[in-house]
Amino acid sequence: MDNRMQAQDFLDEFDAILASDIPDIDKLAWAFGRITDGIIDYARHEIEVATALHDQDARIRVQIKTDTLKHARYIFATNYSRITGRSVWDE
């Protein structure tokens, strides 16, 4: 599946979530989780390429970006849990 098809699938899924009757906080959690999952997954590929090319500087930059995003997800998940009493993601 090419990038345009993946992007359209995401937008269709996003529109369906926005139109649903689920609470807004769950819509926000879904969107944040889905977007950050995609960024982290892409970063894993970047790390693999940098490692294969023996580009330590690029690998470290991407690893820092990934760790920062994972920390942001942790902060979001902690606050979501405190607000709703439920777990946001299975991590």
NUDO-448026 format. One record per atom (N, C-alpha, C, O, CB): x, y, z; residue in three letters. Coordinates in steps of 0.001 Angstrom, whole numbers, padded with zeros to 6 digits, always signed. Glycine has a CB too. Layout:
<atoms>
XYZALA/...
</atoms>
This chain:
<atoms>
+000857-001176+000000MET/+000000+000000+000000MET/+000904+001240+000000MET/+001819+001355+000815MET/-000976-000002+001239MET/+000632+002155-000922ASP/+001477+003339-000979ASP/+001072+004361+000086ASP/+000039+004223+000741ASP/+001408+003970-002370ASP/+001902+005378+000240ASN/+001691+006371+001303ASN/+000370+007117+001159ASN/-000282+007426+002156ASN/+002831+007368+001311ASN/-000027+007406-000082ARG/-001293+008134-000277ARG/-002482+007297+000161ARG/-003424+007818+000757ARG/-001459+008542-001747ARG/-002445+006018-000128MET/-003544+005143+000294MET/-003573+005009+001805MET/-004646+005009+002408MET/-003414+003758-000354MET/-002396+004894+002425GLN/-002334+004815+003884GLN/-002856+006099+004505GLN/-003595+006064+005489GLN/-000896+004542+004354GLN/-002474+007229+003932ALA/-002943+008513+004459ALA/-004458+008624+004327ALA/-005121+009100+005248ALA/-002257+009685+003726ALA/-005013+008196+003203GLN/-006461+008258+003014GLN/-007177+007322+003969GLN/-008216+007677+004526GLN/-006828+007913+001574GLN/-006627+006120+004166ASP/-007212+005184+005133ASP/-007233+005797+006528ASP/-008217+005675+007256ASP/-006428+003858+005148ASP/-006120+006464+006895PHE/-006056+007109+008203PHE/-007114+008208+008301PHE/-007821+008302+009305PHE/-004648+007691+008454PHE/-007224+009039+007262LEU/-008200+010132+007286LEU/-009625+009601+007361LEU/-010459+010167+008068LEU/-008040+011016+006049LEU/-009912+008522+006641ASP/-011248+007922+006712ASP/-011533+007396+008117ASP/-012620+007590+008662ASP/-011383+006784+005683ASP/-010538+006728+008687GLU/-010685+006211+010054GLU/-010842+007366+011045GLU/-011670+007305+011954GLU/-009465+005332+010442GLU/-010050+008406+010865PHE/-010101+009576+011733PHE/-011481+010237+011656PHE/-012064+010585+012683PHE/-008997+010584+011345PHE/-011999+010408+010440ASP/-013328+011013+010272ASP/-014405+010165+010943ASP/-015331+010704+011549ASP/-013655+011189+008777ASP/-014289+008847+010840ALA/-015262+007960+011476ALA/-015213+008092+012996ALA/-016253+008102+013655ALA/-015007+006504+011066ALA/-014022+008192+013542ILE/-013884+008367+015000ILE/-014481+009703+015416ILE/-015218+009776+016399ILE/-012391+008283+015435ILE/-014167+010758+014676LEU/-014701+012080+015017LEU/-016222+012114+014959LEU/-016858+012808+015751LEU/-014130+013134+014080LEU/-016803+011377+014038ALA/-018258+011367+013885ALA/-018948+010437+014877ALA/-020172+010467+015003ALA/-018623+010963+012477ALA/-018187+009623+015570SER/-018780+008649+016490SER/-019285+009324+017765SER/-019054+010509+018005SER/-017759+007561+016843SER/-019974+008532+018561ASP/-020550+009034+019811ASP/-019627+008855+021013ASP/-020040+009104+022145ASP/-021857+008341+020081ASP/-018389+008430+020788ILE/-017494+008233+021931ILE/-017124+009594+022521ILE/-017147+010603+021816ILE/-016210+007445+021508ILE/-016785+009625+023801PRO/-016423+010898+024443PRO/-015216+011549+023758PRO/-014341+010863+023231PRO/-016118+010673+025936PRO/-015189+012863+023777ASP/-014104+013615+023141ASP/-012730+013221+023673ASP/-011762+013186+022913ASP/-014318+015100+023344ASP/-012634+012925+024961ILE/-011323+012550+025505ILE/-010829+011249+024872ILE/-009625+011073+024683ILE/-011395+012400+027043ILE/-011745+010342+024544ASP/-011358+009099+023886ASP/-010990+009342+022423ASP/-010117+008664+021880ASP/-012490+008072+023983ASP/-011645+010294+021792LYS/-011264+010680+020432LYS/-009851+011256+020425LYS/-009038+010932+019559LYS/-012267+011706+019852LYS/-009577+012105+021392LEU/-008240+012690+021514LEU/-007201+011613+021776LEU/-006133+011620+021165LEU/-008208+013736+022634LEU/-007501+010693+022674ALA/-006570+009608+022989ALA/-006306+008758+021755ALA/-005163+008390+021487ALA/-007121+008733+024130ALA/-007363+008443+021000TRP/-007195+007645+019796TRP/-006288+008379+018799TRP/-005348+007794+018261TRP/-008567+007333+019157TRP/-006575+009655+018559ALA/-005790+010416+017580ALA/-004328+010535+018006ALA/-003423+010314+017202ALA/-006391+011811+017388ALA/-004105+010882+019261PHE/-002728+011022+019746PHE/-001996+009690+019665PHE/-000847+009633+019226PHE/-002712+011550+021195PHE/-002654+008630+020082GLY/-002040+007307+020042GLY/-001732+006863+018633GLY/-000643+006356+018362GLY/-002935+006299+020702GLY/-002676+007047+017736ARG/-002504+006607+016353ARG/-001377+007374+015665ARG/-000549+006781+014973ARG/-003810+006781+015573ARG/-001346+008684+015855ILE/-000320+009508+015213ILE/+001061+009205+015794ILE/+002023+009027+015045ILE/-000650+011003+015379ILE/+001163+009147+017106THR/+002470+008892+017710THR/+002950+007470+017438THR/+004153+007249+017298THR/+002412+009139+019214THR/+002039+006498+017358ASP/+002436+005139+016970ASP/+003088+005147+015591ASP/+004109+004495+015372ASP/+001215+004192+016978ASP/+002488+005893+014666GLY/+003040+005979+013312GLY/+004414+006609+013284GLY/+005300+006145+012567GLY/+002115+006763+012423GLY/+004598+007663+014060ILE/+005895+008341+014113ILE/+006947+007420+014718ILE/+008066+007338+014212ILE/+005795+009649+014929ILE/+006597+006732+015787ILE/+007543+005821+016444ILE/+007892+004662+015518ILE/+009053+004259+015441ILE/+006955+005285+017771ILE/+006901+004122+014815ASP/+007158+003029+013875ASP/+008104+003490+012765ASP/+009036+002770+012407ASP/+005834+002510+013271ASP/+007871+004670+012227TYR/+008750+005210+011189TYR/+010160+005419+011739TYR/+011145+005144+011054TYR/+008187+006539+010640TYR/+010253+005901+012963ALA/+011563+006136+013586ALA/+012336+004834+013751ALA/+013560+004820+013625ALA/+011394+006819+014952ALA/+011632+003740+014031ARG/+012308+002432+014135ARG/+013013+002094+012825ARG/+014138+001594+012822ARG/+011291+001312+014499ARG/+012335+002375+011713HIS/+012940+002126+010406HIS/+014143+003044+010178HIS/+015161+002619+009632HIS/+011902+002324+009288HIS/+014019+004297+010597GLU/+015140+005237+010475GLU/+016345+004747+011277GLU/+017484+004851+010821GLU/+014719+006646+010951GLU/+016091+004219+012462ILE/+017176+003701+013303ILE/+017841+002511+012617ILE/+019067+002399+012617ILE/+016643+003291+014704ILE/+017041+001629+012035GLU/+017606+000477+011322GLU/+018499+000922+010166GLU/+019586+000378+009972GLU/+016484-000426+010796GLU/+018042+001905+009404VAL/+018833+002412+008278VAL/+020117+003057+008785VAL/+021198+002785+008263VAL/+018016+003429+007446VAL/+020002+003907+009797ALA/+021193+004572+010342ALA/+022186+003549+010886ALA/+023396+003707+010725ALA/+020797+005565+011453ALA/+021677+002510+011523THR/+022545+001457+012049THR/+023240+000720+010902THR/+024442+000461+010961THR/+021733+000464+012915THR/+022482+000387+009869ALA/+023056-000320+008720ALA/+024119+000520+008017ALA/+025101-000011+007499ALA/+021956-000698+007730ALA/+023910+001837+008005LEU/+024860+002739+007359LEU/+025984+003179+008301LEU/+026852+003965+007922LEU/+024132+003957+006829LEU/+025954+002669+009517HIS/+026946+003029+010542HIS/+026972+004540+010791HIS/+028027+005134+011014HIS/+028347+002545+010121HIS/+025776+005145+010747ASP/+025639+006584+010988ASP/+025180+006789+012432ASP/+023989+006920+012713ASP/+024626+007240+009976ASP/+026141+006811+013320GLN/+025865+006901+014758GLN/+025140+008206+015120GLN/+024235+008201+015954GLN/+027176+006796+015551GLN/+025536+009312+014498ASP/+024901+010596+014809ASP/+023410+010580+014465ASP/+022583+011029+015258ASP/+025602+011731+014052ASP/+023072+010067+013288ALA/+021658+009996+012883ALA/+020888+009057+013799ALA/+019762+009355+014196ALA/+021531+009527+011417ALA/+021494+007925+014133ARG/+020824+006960+015011ARG/+020517+007586+016358ARG/+019425+007404+016897ARG/+021687+005705+015199ARG/+021466+008317+016901ILE/+021266+008954+018206ILE/+020175+010015+018124ILE/+019335+010102+019019ILE/+022579+009581+018710ILE/+020174+010827+017060ARG/+019136+011858+016900ARG/+017742+011236+016853ARG/+016818+011714+017511ARG/+019386+012678+015619ARG/+017601+010178+016079VAL/+016295+009526+015968VAL/+015922+008853+017281VAL/+014754+008865+017671VAL/+016298+008495+014824VAL/+016887+008273+017959GLN/+016612+007625+019243GLN/+016142+008651+020275GLN/+015236+008372+021059GLN/+017867+006888+019758GLN/+016744+009813+020276ILE/+016317+010880+021193ILE/+014888+011306+020864ILE/+014065+011476+021764ILE/+017280+012101+021110ILE/+014595+011478+019574LYS/+013244+011849+019155LYS/+012238+010790+019602LYS/+011172+011116+020125LYS/+013183+012035+017623LYS/+012583+009527+019394THR/+011694+008428+019766THR/+011466+008383+021272THR/+010332+008246+021731THR/+012268+007096+019286THR/+012537+008499+022030ASP/+012405+008463+023494ASP/+011591+009643+024009ASP/+010810+009496+024950ASP/+013788+008460+024156ASP/+011766+010802+023403THR/+010988+011976+023801THR/+009507+011753+023537THR/+008661+012080+024370THR/+011475+013225+023056THR/+009204+011200+022385LEU/+007809+010929+022042LEU/+007210+009860+022956LEU/+006053+009968+023362LEU/+007699+010491+020577LEU/+007979+008847+023274LYS/+007499+007818+024201LYS/+007218+008418+025577LYS/+006262+008028+026247LYS/+008529+006675+024321LYS/+008047+009360+025991HIS/+007814+010022+027281HIS/+006536+010863+027225HIS/+005763+010885+028183HIS/+009027+010912+027666HIS/+006317+011549+026111ALA/+005079+012327+025949ALA/+003862+011399+026006ALA/+002840+011749+026598ALA/+005096+013115+024604ALA/+003972+010224+025395ARG/+002880+009250+025461ARG/+002639+008787+026903ARG/+001498+008606+027327ARG/+003191+008039+024561ARG/+003724+008601+027636TYR/+003610+008200+029041TYR/+002883+009287+029851TYR/+002004+008986+030659TYR/+005016+007926+029642TYR/+003257+010529+029627ILE/+002605+011638+030337ILE/+001118+011685+029984ILE/+000270+011826+030865ILE/+003286+012992+029987ILE/+000806+011566+028687PHE/-000584+011565+028261PHE/-001341+010405+028905PHE/-002434+010594+029439PHE/-000675+011481+026731PHE/-000762+009206+028853ALA/-001422+008024+029397ALA/-001660+008146+030897ALA/-002712+007748+031396ALA/-000597+006786+029106ALA/-000686+008692+031611THR/-000828+008874+033060THR/-001982+009812+033373THR/-002804+009531+034245THR/+000476+009418+033670THR/-002037+010919+032663ASN/-003112+011882+032910ASN/-004464+011364+032449ASN/-005477+011620+033100ASN/-002807+013191+032217ASN/-004495+010650+031351TYR/-005741+010036+030886TYR/-006275+009087+031957TYR/-007462+009107+032284TYR/-005519+009277+029545TYR/-005396+008268+032492SER/-005790+007315+033528SER/-006290+008027+034786SER/-007274+007608+035396SER/-004614+006403+033877SER/-005615+009088+035160ARG/-006038+009833+036355ARG/-007391+010497+036141ARG/-008187+010595+037075ARG/-004992+010892+036726ARG/-007660+010952+034923ILE/-008920+011638+034623ILE/-010082+010655+034460ILE/-011178+010877+034975ILE/-008771+012476+033355ILE/-009817+009564+033731THR/-010911+008652+033386THR/-010977+007401+034261THR/-012020+006750+034334THR/-010778+008239+031954THR/-009873+007063+034923GLY/-009815+005827+035693GLY/-009588+004610+034821GLY/-009685+003477+035292GLY/-011078+005653+036479GLY/-009285+004840+033540ARG/-009065+003736+032601ARG/-007681+003849+031982ARG/-007079+004922+031949ARG/-010149+003727+031498ARG/-007196+002728+031497SER/-005921+002716+030776SER/-006181+003134+029337SER/-007178+002730+028738SER/-005242+001305+030836SER/-005293+003936+028790VAL/-005491+004426+027429VAL/-004923+003472+026383VAL/-005553+003249+025349VAL/-004855+005792+027274VAL/-003749+002907+026633TRP/-003094+001995+025685TRP/-002591+000789+026438TRP/-002404+000818+027654TRP/-001927+002693+024932TRP/-002375-000273+025687ASP/-001766-001474+026251ASP/-000266-001408+025970ASP/+000195-001923+024951ASP/-002406-002784+025649ASP/+000493-000786+026855GLU/+001949-000655+026676GLU/+002661-001199+027871GLU/+003891-001182+027917GLU/+002358+000801+026445GLU/
</atoms>
